[in-house]
């Protein structure tokens, strides 16, 4: 009789977090400062907070606070599948918001999109040598890795009735405007320099919005002031657009602008840039400066999501224009090259001086830019060599030197979107058509691009908390305000390999029907007959069983979208029952969470193993899975902790066992050999039999079999010491 074991996991851990002052991009193009936003929600909804307490290494305790987000909080979420090299985005409300005690240091990442401060464990999707991978901040390589940038097209809400004239007026107000308050009475002033075209534009906007204006000219300073002084129309406008009097460092884009159409957004930004932007005299570049970080990030987000205009964000000290001339921090948005050309097309200026200069630069300066790029040189080289094409052939079609082709291939330079399209066109002209070409073509017409990492450094952090959005139950990444995308199959495969090590016949089944990984991990992504065929009744389950070189048998699931539409997970228990008497163990790699596929895995199993990591929120999710299994009458035989490190357990082993009321039967340490085994499409137990991770999986298999496992070199191996403490190995 075969023993059926289901491998389940809850949501991932939450070691990844952002610093207090980081901004997150919302689905409508607005941005929110994560620390103040979550702090205020927690302060106002104390009765709705879930409090979790974890023991620290030094014997103290830490308080984790988890809160359900408001219904109107909608993010752009990016899902990444490393095996398929696929990216899928959607707009959705996050599952929960979290605040936890902060470490003493954070990792600061610098790229052309700006600075990002995160915890060491925070994961990013990057491109390295032509491959998309998900990697922790501490492992990112400056000058080599490229961060994924998301440029979704955002549309205004047609229900919102915004005026182009009002949008332009608000742009002037947030630029060189001033709100004067006399008790409960408001006055609006806009200051204009020598540009007559801009002055006439400001006057016209006042006439269209208010019906009148006052114009004063200061001869001494050579500045015009256009004003409106009637209180009721101003108060009505402020109420409608939620305008308030703020300092220069607190300026913002009014909320209603994000719901307006592109014409209104363009009018707002044009007016703002007429006030505070500078057009270079000899470079195709626009520089916008503000003391408000929020305003700069909001404007950058609007340009990126509405018009595909990407910029570089930098900060620095600058002498203020007030009387004390003290140096203060200002934020700069640089728009250059191809992006400046887009700005000229979609936004431009009203003031004649800036407008004429930008037009001259667009017509007379090359729009070369390497800010938003696609570091795919290794793929380009692979396509060329595989198809017997020479560099001179490519160079002739690109109208460049063969040396330039080699430099792109060696990634001395990364092609822009326009250059990538030219490479694709060259290959098609030469008769090339394969998966790599399709991958490049999909990338070139997608909402994604990349920014090279300039530096990674550890910085001191003096805030009490770090913050995170859990975007969905099954994982995913939200988008930083700069546009950068920020956020258990291994156990099933390696447990199967470890049981095989003890001479057991093992069959590993991919029960994750939506995002199958077993076949991908083991180098057989496509097979003639897969698990989906058996579930649909087209083939017997035994026809979908394949022998892997590592010794175990596998039942891969299909990766076609058509498989998802025609398969019922509820048939899994019946179909897998036919594997009985054909094997000693059936290991089912279940889907994360508590959805239909996870339910099917539970119902198909005689015993359940819960896979989690030693972080308290992850333990809390594991507890839900334990209770769910018990309600369905399926015994949970134990818990496996993965990706552990010496002295890094948020919760002690004893407390984990107390919380879950289940024994910890396996500890799998963080080990680079696991990733190396994945690259080799095999189990770490087979490729690296003496590493810490391999020992952990063998010890897990031994615990399931009721045996003692004593590896050869136990001395000095920290994981064995931990296993000894919980009674899984002899001292």
VOGU-3710 file (C-alpha; in Angstrom, 3 decimals, decimal comma):
1> xxxxxxxxxx> 0,000/0,000/0,000  1,306/3,429/-0,906  1,478/6,156/1,724  0,078/9,478/0,450  1,769/12,590/1,887  0,660/16,141/1,013  3,210/18,969/1,162  1,426/22,263/1,932  2,531/25,797/2,715  0,812/29,004/3,763
11> xxxxxxxxxx> 1,802/32,434/2,490  5,454/33,328/2,376  7,288/35,082/5,173  7,447/38,818/5,652  11,116/39,499/6,278  10,893/41,790/3,272  9,945/45,316/4,293  10,412/48,946/3,287  11,765/51,867/5,272  9,447/54,499/6,779
21> xxxxxxxxxx> 9,879/57,143/4,055  9,513/54,891/0,994  6,648/55,540/-1,404  4,547/52,843/-3,046  2,807/53,305/-6,403  -0,989/52,936/-6,455  -3,010/51,617/-9,373  -4,321/55,084/-10,299  -0,798/56,542/-10,607  -0,753/58,196/-7,185
31> xxxxxxxxxx> 1,842/57,312/-4,547  1,609/56,760/-0,808  4,353/57,090/1,828  4,215/53,659/3,421  5,316/54,489/6,990  2,960/57,399/7,781  0,137/55,671/5,873  0,280/52,429/7,891  1,024/54,260/11,166  -2,121/56,374/10,764
41> xxxxxxxxxx> -4,287/53,361/9,917  -3,008/51,470/12,954  -3,545/54,512/15,168  -7,146/54,928/13,985  -8,124/51,242/13,953  -6,561/49,822/17,095  -9,541/47,541/17,669  -8,975/45,839/14,283  -5,262/45,074/14,648  -3,963/41,539/15,010
51> xxxxxxxxxx> -1,101/41,516/17,511  1,561/38,827/17,326  4,434/38,495/19,784  7,772/36,897/18,874  10,812/36,112/20,991  14,083/37,765/19,977  17,545/36,181/20,039  18,504/38,136/23,167  15,488/36,847/25,082  13,272/39,912/24,585
61> xxxxxxxxxx> 10,097/40,145/22,554  8,871/41,960/19,446  5,345/43,019/18,571  4,070/42,465/15,026  0,982/44,392/13,946  -1,175/43,240/11,022  -4,139/45,137/9,604  -6,653/44,630/6,798  -6,237/47,448/4,238  -9,027/49,891/3,299
71> xxxxxxxxxx> -11,195/48,896/0,329  -10,041/51,814/-1,823  -6,352/50,842/-1,601  -5,592/49,253/-4,977  -2,055/48,462/-6,141  -0,377/47,369/-9,342  0,733/43,804/-8,581  3,277/41,906/-10,676  3,446/38,099/-10,597  6,737/36,552/-11,706
81> xxxxxxxxxx> 7,351/32,927/-12,680  11,107/32,302/-12,817  10,866/28,975/-14,618  8,634/30,298/-17,388  10,413/33,686/-17,373  6,954/35,246/-17,407  5,561/38,469/-15,935  1,846/39,078/-15,397  0,347/42,206/-13,827  -3,024/43,018/-12,313
91> xxxxxxxxxx> -4,662/45,679/-10,167  -5,843/44,450/-6,788  -6,334/45,257/-3,138  -3,540/43,850/-0,916  -4,373/41,126/1,581  -2,999/42,972/4,591  -0,666/45,720/5,783  2,063/45,044/8,288  4,351/46,903/10,654  7,159/45,198/12,516
101> xxxxxxxxxx> 10,135/46,228/14,664  12,960/47,590/12,560  16,529/46,280/12,267  19,386/48,653/12,990  20,398/48,778/9,339  18,731/48,680/5,916  19,983/48,166/2,386  19,975/51,289/0,188  19,687/50,623/-3,530  20,562/53,337/-6,019
111> xxxxxxxxxx> 19,528/53,297/-9,682  18,418/55,951/-12,202  14,851/55,595/-10,885  16,011/56,840/-7,461  16,922/55,462/-4,021  15,109/52,586/-2,313  15,661/51,643/1,354  14,632/48,066/2,218  15,426/45,245/4,609  18,130/42,824/3,513
121> xxxxxxxxxx> 15,560/40,117/2,754  13,407/42,290/0,480  13,174/40,651/-2,926  13,385/42,274/-6,338  12,865/40,924/-9,829  16,067/41,599/-11,742  17,698/40,669/-15,024  21,198/39,208/-14,830  22,999/38,033/-17,969  19,749/37,717/-19,905
131> xxxxxxxxxx> 17,762/35,822/-17,237  14,964/37,118/-15,034  15,469/36,079/-11,416  14,035/36,979/-8,007  16,725/37,932/-5,531  17,158/39,459/-2,078  18,446/43,027/-1,814  21,640/41,965/-0,051  22,597/39,713/-2,986  22,134/42,263/-5,782
141> xxxxxxxxxx> 25,311/43,146/-7,700  25,903/46,812/-8,577  26,856/47,579/-12,198  25,785/44,022/-13,180  22,130/43,600/-12,207  19,168/45,481/-13,664  15,997/46,161/-11,673  12,638/45,534/-13,327  10,703/48,759/-14,035  6,925/48,638/-14,539
151> xxxxxxxxxx> 5,278/51,236/-16,815  1,560/50,380/-16,862  -0,799/52,511/-18,898  -3,256/54,172/-16,500  -6,494/55,759/-17,655  -8,527/58,449/-15,930  -12,000/57,724/-14,598  -14,547/58,934/-17,188  -17,026/59,546/-14,347  -14,778/62,294/-12,927
161> xxxxxxxxxx> -15,682/65,644/-14,480  -12,398/67,556/-14,367  -11,706/70,812/-16,141  -8,559/71,339/-18,189  -8,478/74,985/-17,066  -8,812/74,054/-13,395  -6,071/71,412/-13,791  -3,788/74,045/-15,325  -4,606/76,519/-12,541  -3,742/73,908/-9,881
171> xxxxxxxxxx> -0,449/73,227/-11,666  0,480/76,913/-11,418  -0,657/76,956/-7,783  1,599/73,994/-6,859  4,449/75,617/-8,793  4,840/79,369/-8,316  1,544/79,863/-6,544  0,759/81,088/-3,052  -2,377/80,624/-0,941  -2,906/83,590/1,369
181> xxxxxxxxxx> -5,165/83,039/4,350  -6,725/85,912/6,299  -8,590/84,258/9,147  -11,267/82,200/7,285  -10,763/84,018/3,981  -8,545/82,756/1,140  -6,741/84,519/-1,708  -4,827/82,930/-4,613  -1,667/84,437/-6,152  0,409/83,163/-9,096
191> xxxxxxxxxx> 3,827/84,752/-9,741  5,188/84,989/-13,298  8,552/86,231/-14,608  9,375/87,891/-17,931  7,715/85,358/-20,236  4,771/87,207/-21,834  3,295/84,041/-23,336  3,157/82,402/-19,909  1,670/85,545/-18,331  -1,138/85,639/-20,868
201> xxxxxxxxxx> -1,787/81,953/-20,310  -2,113/82,415/-16,541  -4,491/85,351/-16,998  -6,631/83,346/-19,423  -6,883/80,435/-16,972  -8,057/82,772/-14,175  -10,691/84,212/-16,502  -11,957/80,745/-17,504  -12,078/79,412/-13,941  -13,141/82,469/-11,905
211> xxxxxxxxxx> -14,338/84,984/-14,511  -11,892/87,681/-13,391  -8,418/88,376/-11,991  -6,161/91,111/-10,653  -2,757/91,818/-12,179  0,070/93,629/-10,385  3,638/94,198/-11,619  6,616/94,579/-9,260  9,070/96,726/-11,238  11,814/96,308/-8,647
221> xxxxxxxxxx> 11,848/92,528/-8,899  10,448/92,395/-12,442  7,739/89,912/-11,390  4,047/89,802/-12,322  1,417/88,702/-9,799  -1,952/87,401/-10,977  -4,523/87,117/-8,151  -8,111/86,229/-7,316  -9,588/87,379/-4,029  -13,236/86,260/-3,831
231> xxxxxxxxxx> -13,562/83,813/-0,970  -16,556/81,615/-1,886  -15,368/80,459/-5,349  -11,922/79,710/-3,889  -13,371/77,719/-0,954  -15,600/75,734/-3,325  -12,617/74,930/-5,540  -10,508/73,873/-2,545  -13,302/71,648/-1,227  -13,854/69,979/-4,598
241> xxxxxxxxxx> -10,148/69,289/-5,210  -9,146/68,825/-1,532  -6,641/71,683/-1,660  -5,088/73,032/1,522  -2,407/75,514/2,393  0,923/73,707/2,722  4,627/74,481/2,873  6,935/74,036/-0,117  8,054/70,624/1,181  4,450/69,428/1,538
251> xxxxxxxxxx> 3,142/70,257/-1,957  1,259/67,487/-3,760  -0,744/66,566/-6,835  -4,458/66,901/-5,994  -6,201/63,533/-5,762  -8,730/64,362/-8,478  -5,960/64,870/-11,069  -5,181/61,132/-10,907  -8,782/60,373/-11,886  -8,801/62,919/-14,723
261> xxxxxxxxxx> -8,212/62,279/-18,416  -4,810/62,627/-20,101  -5,580/66,145/-21,324  -6,136/67,399/-17,766  -3,047/65,572/-16,491  -0,995/67,123/-19,293  -2,342/70,601/-18,453  -1,442/70,216/-14,773  2,123/69,012/-15,449  2,694/71,617/-18,180
271> xxxxxxxxxx> 1,750/74,436/-15,781  3,902/72,956/-13,013  6,915/72,658/-15,321  6,358/76,168/-16,695  6,992/77,316/-13,133  9,761/75,047/-11,812  11,415/73,175/-14,704  14,557/74,056/-16,636  15,359/73,069/-20,235  19,063/72,495/-20,893
281> xxxxxxxxxx> 20,739/74,750/-23,463  22,846/72,057/-25,129  21,469/68,683/-23,989  18,105/67,109/-24,738  17,142/67,210/-21,080  14,490/68,745/-18,813  15,117/69,203/-15,079  12,212/69,655/-12,658  13,059/70,708/-9,087  10,909/70,726/-5,938
291> xxxxxxxxxx> 11,378/70,658/-2,195  8,533/68,131/-1,968  9,623/64,522/-2,462  5,996/63,443/-2,673  5,242/65,925/-5,466  8,262/64,826/-7,517  7,345/61,141/-7,155  3,699/61,832/-8,022  4,659/63,769/-11,150  7,149/61,069/-12,180
301> xxxxxxxxxx> 4,444/58,427/-11,683  1,895/60,366/-13,759  4,374/60,885/-16,602  5,342/57,208/-16,519  1,848/55,715/-16,315  -0,009/58,147/-18,603  2,533/58,916/-21,317  5,316/56,321/-20,961  7,768/59,083/-19,993  10,442/57,781/-17,612
311> xxxxxxxxxx> 12,848/59,982/-15,715  15,708/59,871/-13,253  15,077/60,992/-9,679  17,904/62,436/-7,612  18,166/64,479/-4,442  20,706/66,961/-3,124  21,243/70,054/-1,036  20,548/73,460/-2,500  20,442/76,997/-1,127  16,859/78,053/-0,526
321> xxxxxxxxxx> 15,542/81,219/-2,157  14,310/82,636/1,151  16,101/85,218/3,246  18,353/82,914/5,296  19,739/81,134/2,175  20,212/77,952/4,225  20,959/74,713/2,361  17,929/72,435/2,177  17,186/69,117/0,477  15,534/69,325/-2,922
331> xxxxxxxxxx> 14,347/66,606/-5,286  15,073/66,616/-8,993  13,383/64,787/-11,849  15,472/64,540/-15,041  13,769/63,729/-18,343  16,211/63,150/-21,173  16,714/61,621/-24,617  13,763/59,677/-25,996  11,727/60,566/-22,909  12,256/64,296/-23,517
341> xxxxxxxxxx> 10,965/63,780/-27,069  7,844/62,113/-25,613  7,438/65,020/-23,196  7,580/67,475/-26,106  4,871/65,471/-27,889  2,468/64,845/-24,998  2,974/67,777/-22,596  5,342/70,551/-23,774  5,346/74,098/-22,294  3,116/77,152/-22,536
351> xxxxxxxxxx> 5,970/79,593/-21,875  7,585/80,496/-25,212  11,214/80,444/-23,999  11,140/76,857/-22,672  8,853/75,661/-25,449  11,073/77,019/-28,230  14,275/75,714/-26,644  12,857/72,194/-26,214  11,576/72,200/-29,795  15,026/73,189/-31,080
361> xxxxxxxxxx> 16,709/70,437/-29,041  14,251/67,805/-30,283  14,930/68,781/-33,882  18,705/69,207/-33,607  20,006/66,858/-30,868  20,204/63,076/-30,951  17,847/61,358/-28,545  20,345/58,750/-27,353  19,522/57,426/-23,927  20,475/54,319/-21,980
371> xxxxxxxxxx> 18,322/54,849/-18,879  15,476/52,430/-19,678  17,150/49,463/-21,270  16,925/45,732/-21,919  20,090/43,862/-20,831  19,590/40,923/-23,190  23,019/40,790/-24,851  23,570/37,152/-23,932  20,228/36,192/-25,539  21,086/38,158/-28,682
381> xxxxxxxxxx> 24,445/36,379/-28,897  22,830/32,979/-28,324  20,329/33,569/-31,150  23,065/34,760/-33,516  25,468/31,865/-32,812  22,754/29,187/-32,740  21,544/30,237/-36,187  25,020/30,596/-37,733  24,740/34,366/-38,199  27,883/36,512/-38,121
391> xxxxxxxxxx> 28,284/39,833/-36,342  29,030/41,648/-39,647  25,669/40,451/-41,004  23,876/41,991/-38,022  26,019/45,132/-38,180  25,139/45,679/-41,839  21,413/45,523/-41,130  21,756/47,760/-38,056  24,024/50,177/-39,926  26,691/50,020/-37,205
401> xxxxxxxxxx> 30,101/48,422/-36,694  30,554/44,759/-35,830  32,395/45,948/-32,696  29,174/47,628/-31,543  27,314/44,333/-32,019  29,932/42,547/-29,887  29,654/45,235/-27,196  25,883/44,756/-27,016  26,362/40,985/-26,769  28,963/41,325/-23,999
411> xxxxxxxxxx> 26,588/43,750/-22,243  29,006/46,662/-22,269  25,867/48,442/-23,431  22,227/47,423/-23,039  19,889/48,192/-25,971  17,033/50,657/-25,609  13,523/49,531/-26,533  13,980/51,015/-30,007  17,310/49,230/-30,520  15,873/45,945/-29,226
421> xxxxxxxxxx> 13,124/46,155/-31,841  15,801/46,727/-34,503  17,680/43,579/-33,382  14,446/41,559/-33,543  13,732/42,914/-37,029  17,254/41,942/-38,166  16,847/38,361/-36,981  13,460/38,056/-38,682  14,930/39,347/-41,952  17,575/36,633/-41,649
431> xxxxxxxxxx> 14,866/33,974/-41,268  15,195/33,357/-37,519  12,088/32,293/-35,590  12,342/30,582/-32,202  11,338/30,906/-28,535  14,114/33,414/-27,754  12,898/35,748/-30,509  9,354/35,523/-29,152  10,623/36,245/-25,631  12,452/39,370/-26,851
441> xxxxxxxxxx> 9,450/40,487/-28,898  7,107/40,100/-25,910  9,550/42,055/-23,759  9,887/44,852/-26,319  6,126/45,435/-26,526  5,449/44,986/-22,801  4,971/47,534/-20,003  8,376/46,606/-18,575  11,924/47,876/-18,932  15,033/47,813/-16,723
451> xxxxxxxxxx> 17,271/50,169/-14,760  20,872/49,280/-13,914  21,761/49,143/-10,218  24,419/51,775/-9,539  25,211/50,976/-5,908  24,111/48,861/-2,941  25,109/49,905/0,572  24,173/49,200/4,164  22,818/52,258/5,997  21,843/53,032/9,585
461> xxxxxxxxxx> 18,109/53,193/10,273  16,697/55,146/13,197  12,957/54,544/12,809  11,224/52,054/15,130  9,423/50,103/12,399  9,659/48,782/8,863  6,566/48,204/6,712  5,119/45,884/4,101  2,077/45,176/1,922  1,163/41,495/1,558
471> xxxxxxxxxx> -0,250/41,793/-1,951  -1,865/38,372/-2,365  -2,160/34,955/-0,773  -0,059/33,236/-3,436  2,725/35,823/-3,527  3,502/38,715/-5,818  5,281/42,034/-5,978  3,974/45,572/-5,573  5,478/48,575/-7,334  7,672/51,212/-5,713
481> xxxxxxxxxx> 6,843/54,851/-6,532  9,928/54,912/-8,781  8,358/52,157/-10,902  10,694/49,419/-9,614  9,009/46,056/-8,969  9,841/45,240/-5,362  8,493/41,358/-2,969  7,646/24,746/-1,868  8,117/22,689/-4,663  11,715/22,299/-3,485
491> xxxxxxxxxx> 10,590/20,406/-0,353  8,430/17,892/-2,252  11,188/17,092/-4,768  13,951/16,763/-2,194  11,846/14,811/0,289  11,070/12,390/-2,547  14,757/12,147/-3,429  15,684/11,649/0,241  13,130/8,845/0,686  14,566/7,262/-2,457
501> xxxxxxxxxx> 18,006/7,534/-0,802  16,619/5,159/1,866  15,645/2,683/-0,897  11,970/3,636/-1,023  9,989/3,777/-4,249  8,679/7,356/-4,434  6,314/9,155/-6,826  6,199/12,973/-6,667  2,964/14,452/-8,056  2,607/18,101/-9,089
511> xxxxxxxxxx> -0,641/19,033/-7,352  -0,172/22,743/-8,084  -2,364/22,790/-11,171  -2,380/26,545/-11,788  1,357/27,204/-11,483  3,024/23,778/-11,776  6,716/23,613/-10,912  7,813/19,989/-10,439  8,469/19,330/-14,128  10,079/22,741/-14,569
521> xxxxxxxxxx> 12,389/22,206/-11,583  13,446/18,799/-12,874  13,956/19,764/-16,523  10,824/18,192/-18,017  8,394/21,126/-18,471  6,567/19,466/-21,381  5,719/15,755/-21,561  3,400/13,831/-23,935  0,997/12,864/-21,140  0,727/14,903/-17,932
531> xxxxxxxxxx> -1,355/15,035/-14,749  -3,953/17,282/-16,392  -4,588/14,596/-19,052  -5,274/12,062/-16,281  -7,570/14,463/-14,403  -9,603/15,004/-17,588  -9,893/11,247/-18,100  -7,972/11,274/-21,380  -5,239/8,963/-20,028  -4,680/6,688/-17,049
541> xxxxxxxxxx> -2,583/8,213/-14,262  0,087/5,518/-14,671  0,700/6,806/-18,220  1,731/10,196/-16,758  4,445/8,713/-14,508  8,061/9,354/-15,568  11,311/8,070/-14,063  13,808/10,798/-13,166  17,596/10,077/-13,247  17,739/10,846/-9,512
551> xxxxxxxxxx> 15,782/7,612/-8,919  12,310/8,870/-8,003  9,262/8,936/-10,263  7,349/12,117/-11,087  3,917/13,086/-12,401  4,317/16,544/-13,987  1,339/18,844/-14,509  0,654/20,645/-17,784  1,779/24,238/-18,267  -0,698/25,135/-21,035
561> xxxxxxxxxx> -3,399/27,721/-20,278  -5,925/25,358/-21,894  -5,165/22,796/-19,183  -6,421/25,223/-16,515  -9,748/25,823/-18,238  -10,744/22,166/-18,593  -9,482/20,533/-15,390  -11,402/19,935/-12,174  -9,107/19,670/-9,082  -11,879/17,819/-7,206
571> xxxxxxxxxx> -11,072/14,665/-9,241  -7,544/14,521/-7,776  -8,283/12,064/-4,871  -9,978/9,564/-7,178  -7,293/9,741/-9,903  -4,330/9,498/-7,506  -5,930/6,481/-5,827  -4,878/4,448/-8,884  -1,212/4,891/-7,890  -1,774/2,661/-4,877
581> xxxxxxxxxx> 0,316/-0,542/-4,977  2,572/0,986/-7,651  4,870/2,809/-5,217  5,815/3,118/-1,537  5,177/6,858/-1,186  3,125/9,393/-3,150  4,385/12,914/-2,392  1,931/15,593/-3,580  3,327/19,089/-4,116  0,281/21,172/-3,150
591> xxxxxxxxxx> -0,590/24,770/-3,997  -0,012/27,488/-1,391  -2,926/28,927/0,549  -6,322/27,328/1,137  -7,900/27,342/-2,327  -9,501/24,542/-4,352  -6,172/23,006/-5,370  -4,873/22,945/-1,784  -8,179/21,350/-0,708  -7,746/18,680/-3,389
601> xxxxxxxxxx> -4,226/17,931/-2,117  -5,487/17,600/1,464  -8,306/15,266/0,456  -5,877/13,149/-1,598  -3,461/12,670/1,306  -3,369/10,367/4,295  -0,869/12,587/6,096  0,078/16,252/5,737  3,409/18,030/6,186  3,274/21,814/6,618
611> xxxxxxxxxx> 6,158/23,793/5,098  6,823/27,262/6,514  9,643/29,555/7,572  10,566/30,777/11,055  8,844/34,178/10,841  5,808/34,795/13,004  3,341/35,929/10,312  4,264/32,826/8,295  3,729/30,676/11,408  0,301/32,295/11,844
621> xxxxxxxxxx> -0,615/31,322/8,268  0,676/27,791/8,872  -1,661/27,569/11,889  -4,652/28,280/9,588  -3,546/25,437/7,319  -3,145/23,065/10,289  -6,673/23,849/11,531  -8,085/23,453/8,028  -6,484/20,010/7,638  -7,812/18,891/11,012
631> xxxxxxxxxx> -11,335/20,042/10,109  -11,103/17,813/7,032  -9,907/14,879/9,134  -6,388/14,752/7,697  -3,621/14,423/10,319  -0,686/16,840/10,160  2,359/14,739/11,082  4,707/17,677/11,462  6,190/20,958/10,338  9,229/21,631/8,164
641> xxxxxxxxxx> 11,076/24,939/8,570  12,877/26,084/5,414  15,493/28,745/4,610  16,671/28,942/8,219  19,973/30,494/9,311  21,980/30,257/12,540  20,372/32,430/15,246  17,822/33,994/12,910  14,613/32,349/14,125  11,947/34,991/14,815
651> xxxxxxxxxx> 10,210/32,345/16,912  11,975/29,649/18,902  11,501/25,999/17,928  9,706/25,358/21,193  7,285/28,228/20,593  6,620/27,116/16,998  5,668/23,668/18,258  3,504/25,250/20,981  1,704/27,595/18,569  1,031/24,944/15,927
661> xxxxxxxxxx> 0,636/22,095/18,415  2,693/20,007/15,992  6,285/18,761/16,130  9,028/20,286/13,999  10,202/17,223/12,057  12,659/18,940/9,732  14,852/22,031/9,465  16,217/22,988/6,050  18,904/25,689/6,234  19,510/28,506/3,765
671> xxxxxxxxxx> 21,995/26,904/1,384  23,293/28,093/-1,998  23,489/24,465/-3,130  19,669/24,430/-3,402  19,765/27,117/-6,109  22,682/25,360/-7,814  20,636/22,158/-7,912  17,700/24,043/-9,434  19,987/25,357/-12,172  21,044/21,767/-12,858
681> xxxxxxxxxx> 17,350/20,709/-12,893  17,809/18,160/-10,131  17,327/17,501/-6,411  19,956/18,887/-4,034  20,011/15,513/-2,254  21,337/14,031/-5,510  23,618/16,871/-6,728  25,099/17,982/-3,376  24,654/15,001/-1,008  26,826/16,349/1,838
691> xxxxxxxxxx> 25,620/19,967/2,077  23,571/21,277/5,014  20,336/21,355/2,990  20,833/17,788/1,772  21,456/16,592/5,325  18,275/18,386/6,433  16,145/16,630/3,795  17,644/13,218/4,597  16,940/13,819/8,279  13,333/14,689/7,384
701> xxxxxxxxxx> 12,975/11,471/5,379  14,469/9,481/8,265  11,968/11,042/10,698  9,061/10,021/8,440  10,437/6,467/8,212  11,013/6,301/11,977  14,743/5,861/11,547  17,851/7,529/12,941  20,057/9,238/10,420  23,651/9,915/11,383
711> xxxxxxxxxx> 25,626/11,722/8,640  29,358/11,290/8,410  30,697/14,731/9,334  28,324/15,941/12,032  31,015/17,950/13,847  30,682/21,681/13,259  27,436/21,442/11,309  25,069/23,928/12,975  21,935/22,373/11,543  22,788/19,019/13,155
721> xxxxxxxxxx> 23,195/20,732/16,509  19,693/22,174/16,177  18,285/18,812/15,112  19,986/17,239/18,112  18,301/19,733/20,446  14,853/18,720/19,216  15,694/15,038/19,338  15,998/14,139/15,663  19,654/13,032/15,775  21,864/11,438/18,377
731> x> 24,334/13,632/20,210
//
